[in-house]
Amino acid sequence: MLALIFPGQGSQFCGMGKDVAEAFPESRLVFQEADEALGFPISRLCFEGPEEQLRLTENTQPAILTVSVALYRLLEKAGRTPAFVAGHSLGEYSALVAAGAISFADAVKVVRLRGRFMQEAVPVGVGAMAAVIGLKRPQVDEICRLAAQGQVVTAANVNAPDQLVISGDKAAVERASEAARQGGAKRVIPLPVSAPFHCALMKPAEERLAVELDRISFSDLRFPLVNNVDAAVICRSEAARAGLIRQVSSAVRWVESVEAMVAAGVTEILEVGPGKVLCGLVRRIAPDVRTANVGTRQEIEANV
């Protein structure tokens, strides 16, 4: 049983998607549609950069979505129909486009706004994120509770059983990071992000995004999604919309999402999009599941 998973922010790099756009007309059309929907050449930004522009979250989000959908269209043409889809944070939009819940044109426009709203929710330098490696979630949650001291610091991404990302006010994240080191973490790595994603500081962005998502037409899904915010299997349009809203200020429950797919019988997972991060996490969560990346022309040809 096959599942497709889609990456989120952090997978971007100059040149992504260029080889598939040059080789396959189905992919080329996706880039053209993105350029038309956004009113500027996001395709050129994907293929050529400049890197500093691509790293801006309001550009990163539509760029990754576009590349992921361009790759998915090739799997779709080849008949690789999944039993489930899932996406890490931003990747949930790619998953919902694949499942037919939202049009690609609507998705690429709203994720650009999502990036802008998330950036504007917290002034630069006020928030921070850090990866904590080597501790389990209960210990990280307790560390964050003690480190908060009236500020915000919480688990933002539960990426693997012993790999979490914390997010919140910069001072609180620094206190929690030091406590994690003293508590036995193997590594604590400050992340070079422009905003503290997936924590309560993102509530203003969530509220602004809700207005935009309410303007968009959603359909019931052609195949089920395991969503970030609840790690729940959903098939209905309104559940998809609500999940996209709530995920902005809530943790990405990736471990539970993968476990839910495996419990439902998934034996093969393809990561569809730029980068290889999610397959590495899946191997740590469910080592018996077959995994492969589908991010280049060569990888597409190996998996269709």
N, C-alpha and C positions, 0 to 999 in steps of 0.2 A: 504494500500500500504506500502510495507516494504522497509526500507533502512538499509544498514549495514555501520557502521562507525568504523574506526580503529585508535587506539591510537598511539601517538608518544613518543618521549623520555620523561622520567619522570615517566613512568609506570613500570619500571623494578624492580624486586625483586628476590632474590634467591628462587628457588623452582618453579618458574613460568613454567607452561606447563608440569610439571613432572607427575601429575595425569592423564592428558589426553593421554600423551605418553604411560603410563603404561596400560591404559584401552583400547585404540583404535589403531589398526594397521595403519589406515590411517594417524593419527597424528604422530605415531612413524616413518613412512616413511619420513615425512617432516623433522624431526630432522636428520634422517640419510642423507637425501639429502643435508641439510645445512652443516653437518660435511664434506661430500665429496667435496662440492663446495668450501668451505673455506680452507680445508686442515688442520683443527684442530677441536677438539670436542666442538663446540659452545653449543651442547646439555648439556654437563657436566657443562659448565659455567652457563647455565640457571637453571639447577637442583640443583647444589651444590655450585656455586660461585667459588672463593671467591668474596665477595661483592665489594672490591676495584677494582678488575679486571672487574667485570660486569658494574661498573659505568663509565669506560672509554668509551667515546662516540663511538670509532671505534668498541667496543664490544657490547655496548648497542644497537646500531642501528640494526645490524643483529640479535641480540637476540630477540628483540621485534618483528621484522618482522617474524622470524621463529615461535615464539609462536602464533602470530596472524594468520598466514597461516595454522598452524596445527589445530587451532580451526575452521577456515573457512572451511577446507576440510570436517569437520563433518556436518556443516550446508549444504554444497553443497550436500553431500551424502543423507541428509534427505530431499532434495528438497526445501530448503528455499532460493529460487531465489529472489534476491532483484530487485526492480525497479530502485534504485540508490545506488551508493557507494560513500563514502568520507573518507578521512583520515586526521588527524591533523598532519601537517608537515611530518615527517617520515612515518606516517600512510598512506599517499597517495601512497606509494610504495605497501603496503599490499593491498590497494584497487585496484590498477592496476593489481596486480597478480590475485586477485579474479576475475577481469573483463576480464582476459585473454590477457591483453595488453602487458605483459612482463612475461617471464618465471621466476619461483621462483629462479632457480639457478643463473640467471643473476641478479635478484634483490638483492639476499643476498650478492653477491660479490660486487655489486656497492654501496650498502649502507654502507658496511664496509669502502670502499674508501671515501664515502661521509663523514662519521664520521671523518676519518683521515684528509681529506682536511679542514673540518670545524675547527678542533682543531688546525691545522697548520696555518690557515689564520691569526690568531691574537695571539701574545705571551700571555702566561698565566699571568693574573693580569692586562692586558691592557684594557680589556673589562669587561662589567658587564651587568646584567639584573635585573629587579625588577618588581614585580607585584604591580599594582596600583588598589586598590579596592575602589569603591564608586564614581568614576568620569566617565563621558561619554567621548567618543572618541574626539569630538571637543575640549574639554577643555584639554585633555591629549596632543593632537597634538599641541595646542598653547603653553602649558608648555614646551614641547620638543623643539619647535622652539626657544623660548626665552632662554632655558637652553643650547642650543648647543654651542654657542659662538665659532664657527669655528670648533667644533668637531661634532661627530655623536651621536645623540640620537633620536630614533623614536619608534613609536608603532610597536612591533614585532608580538604580538599575540592579536587579538581582540576576546577574549574567551567568553565573555558575555557582555550584554549592559553596565554594570558598572564594568567590570573586564578586564583589559588590562595588557599586559606585555610590558615594554619598554626595549630597548637594544641599546648598543653603547659603546663609550669610557667610561671608568670607572668614570672619573671626571664629564663628562656630565650627566651620569645616576645619579650620586649622587646629582648634582645640580637640575635635574628634580625631583628627589625623594623628596628633601626638599621643592621644590616649590609645588609639589602635596600635601604634608602634609599641607602646609600653605593654599593651595587652597581648602581644605575641604575633602581630601581623607580620607576614614574611616581607611584604613591601607595601608602602603607601605612596601613591604617585599622584601629585597634583596634575590635573588635566588642563590642557590649554584651550579652554572653552570661553565663549564670549558671554555666556549667561548661565545661571544655575538651573538647569532643566529638571523637570519632573520632581518639583518640590512645591511647597505652599507659596513660595515667592512668585510662582507662575500663575497664580489665580487671576491677575488682571489680563494676562494673555488668554487664559481659558475663557473668560467672559467675552472678550472681543471676538475670539474664534467662534464661539457658540452662535453669535449673530450671523457670521458668514456661512457657517454650516447649515443654519436653518434656512438659508436662501437656496440651497442646493437640493436637487432631486436625488433621493436615494432609492434603490430597488432592493428587493430581497436577493440574497446571495445565491449564485449558481452552485457553489460548493462552500462548506462551512469554514468559518474563520475562528481561530483561537485568539482572542483579543488580549492586549497588554494589561488592561486595567484590572481584569478579573481572572485572567487565564481561563476564560470560559468559552465554550463552543457556542457561536451565534450564527444564525442564518437570516434573521429578520432585519429589514432596513433600518428601523428606528433604533435597534440595539447597536447597529454599526455606527450610526450618527452619535448616539450617546457615548459610546466607547471612545470615539475620537475626541470628544469634548473633555471627558473626564481624564484621559491619559495625560493631558498637558501638565497637570499639577500632581499626578500620581506616579507611583513607581512602576517601572517596566518589570513585570513578573515573568522573566524569560525562562527561568528554570521550570516553573510550574507549567508554562505554556508548552514547552517541549515535552515534559512528562505527560501532559494531557494528550498530546498527539500520539505518543508511544503507547499509552494505555488504551487508546482507541484502535490500535493495530498498525500504526505507521511503522514501516521497516526501511524506508528510503526517504532521504531529505535532500533536496537541491536548494542551494543558496543562489538566488537569482538577483544579480546586481553586481556593482563594483565591490571589490574587496573579498576577503576570505574569513572575516572575523567570526561570523555566526556559525560556520561549519566547525570551527575550532571549539566554540562553546558547546555545540551539540555533542561533539565527541567526549567532552568532559561530563556532560549530563547523562547521555545515553550512548555509551561506547559501542553497543551492539548494532546501532542503526547505521546503515550505509549512507555516506554523505558525499556530495560532490559540489564544486563551485561552478556556476554558469555565469561568467562575467566577461568572457572574450569569445571571439569567433572560434578559436580552437576548442574551447570548453563547450560551446554550443554544439559543435560538430561531434564531440565525443559523447553527448548526452541526448541526442535526438534520434 
